[in-house]
Amino acid sequence: MSKKEEKTQNNSQVDEEKSQAQQDYEAGQEFLKNDDAAQAANSFHNAMIGFEKDGDENGIANASDKLVDICAERGDYEKALAHLERAYKICNKHSDRFSLFSLERKKAMLVHQNGDLDKAIELHMDVLDEFSALRNPQGSVDTLDTLAGIYIEKGEKEKAADAYRMAASIHKSFKHPKQVEELLAKAAELEK
């Protein structure tokens, strides 16, 4: 048997050990790599149905999370949020804090993209609190930058300037003078 035939046979044996749901999930990942969102969505949907039949909650949560991304990319925020809530409930049930935080960040972005700016601010403030608790300065700065953008969309330039100044103060504590200068300049521009 040639090496190629042996590899094909070994791959077939591995696939046989995986559930159909897992095979569908992996096919969805391949479709995503190849920028075929429609086929990926179909595969993740089939995987989710299979995981439901198998009683695999982690699989359901993972497939739902992938569907969140695909729906968001298509601009179908309501469907994305429905898939996100399903994944969130499962992760919450299993006390998976890091997955919950990842989903909370996605929800904040989705709500913003869906145009609910007040709710987006509220959710991003929660994300900011979490980054602060995790002592993650880059996450905090990125979230403050996002908040500044939302405040600008709302016409609340003073709050946007405050967000930029807070981000600048984080950079200052890490001795990043260039970033401090840029953020303070953004704040000053908004206050003109």
Secondary structure, DSSP 8 states (H G I E B T S, - for coil): --HHHHHHHHHHHHHHHS-HHHHHHHHHHHHHHTT-HHHHHHHHHHHHHHHHHHT-HHHHHHHHHHHHHHHHHHT-HHHHHHHHHHHHHHHHHTT-HHHHHHHHHHHHHHHHHTT-HHHHHHHHHHHHHHHHHTT-HHHHHHHHHHHHHHHHHHT-HHHHHHHHHHHHHHHHHTT-HHHHHHHHHHHHHHT-
